[in-house]
Amino acid sequence: MSEQIIGAIPQQRTLSSRVAIALLLLVALSYVTNAMDRSLYPQLVPYINKHFGFSLSEGGFLSTIFALGMGIGGIPAGYLIDRLSRKSVTIIGIFIYSLFTLMNAYSNSFWDLSSYRVLTGVGEALQQTALFAMVGAYFYRYRTVAIGSLNAAYGIGAFLGPVVGMQLFMRTGEQWQTPLIAFGAAGLVFCLLFWAFVPKLFSEAKGITNAVRHRQVEAHLPTHLATRNLILVSLANVLTGLSTFGYLGLYPTFLKTSLHFSTSATALCASMYGVGAFMGLPAGFIGDKWNQKRVILLAALGSMVVYLFMFNVAQTPPMQALLSFLQGVCASGFLFVNIYSLSQRSVRNEFLGRASGIASSSHYLPAAFSGMLLGWMVGHLGWGTAAIIQLAIFPLLAILSMLMFDSKLTSKVVLLEA
């Protein structure tokens, strides 16, 4: 099939570059609070387990069950974004996850705590899917970079969450509820900021139709949503999510119970994952310039190697901090950013919102049970063997899936002659 260039539409009004960048920063800051809650909770699991008398597998379940809400909420969020205002969906999402983060602090049992965690994930899914569709459409020429900037914001939150949260925890007499209340309140403030300062000209941009000299080549793509490439990249997303969240959910528990690290050393090592996630921005530049399939393959291979050293070799805080940083680079910086971007580029522009929702659900829905699975295997096989099975083999399967991905069947942005 011969390629056709679409999008020959008169230029729509756009914002100045400075205003657009300022709005991107505000949007990114709203995503920081999302990451702070996610990264804090595993730090609190040992203390929540002690408070309620939960087992390791129950604690692992609580640390990752929010991903069930993200998985459930992802696809409906994609459909909502294609039909409603992205700004409205974002505000609703921030409100939901902030409210139920607060409710976590007032729970009384395993079941209401689990329910609040799931509902927190639903709100995070609405926010994340809307934000990624928003920046992917407005900054269509540098889509992966824009998504990478949000991932860098996630890295800031993932770093601050354990450090700030555990300081609040220790300074208030080791009350695990205190940081949850503080982070939930911060999210509610961002609802107001987003409503007041983000214009629809930014949030509801139509992507490629804003262009004059740039047009998108996508006539060679199938006219339906479920393309072969989208299925393959979604499968890789499922497998990397299972390994990443198994690690995130129980890594602090591994450091405290197996390596006997102090509370502060555990928080520092876990927060280094967030520092590695800062690499989402350069990872976006690389993904926009190089073959994203190859970038994903190399990052998955790197993730496997880091996991093997992390749970089977390294014994000291400096080594664990370095490996946690490298895992942030591989899993969050390169894998998540490029897989999410490639999911959008695997379909036509009209399906962008739904592709974002599928990417979110693929990553988070199976991950909801990754902590419980890893906790169960640790109980029967030990940390080293369990890590080899869940944290190394799953990325290998993701590599096999991406080897079948056809890089030619993705959308492209081209520069027209003046």
Secondary structure, 3 states (H helix, E strand, C coil): CCCCEECCCCCCCCCCHHHHHHHHHHHHHHHHHHHHHHHHHHHHHHHHHHHHCCCHHHHHHHHHCHHHHHHHHHHHHHHHHHHCCHHHHHHHHHHHHHHHHHHHCCCCCHHHHHHHHHHHHHHHHHHHHHHHHHHHHHCHHHHHHHHHHHHHHHHHHHHHHHHHHHHHHHHCCCCCHHHHHHHHHHHHHHHHHHHHHCCHHHHCCCHHHHCCCEEEECCCCCCCCCCHHHHHHHHHHHHHHHHHHHHHHHHHHHHHHCCCCCHHHHHHHHHHHHHHHCCHHHHHHHHHHCCHHHHHHHHHHHHHHHHHHHHHCCCCHHHHHHHHHHHHHHHHHHHHHHHHHHHHHCCCHHHHHHHHHHHHHHHHCHHHHHHHHHHHHHHHHCHHHHHHHHHHHHHHHHHHHHHCCCCCCCCEEEECCC
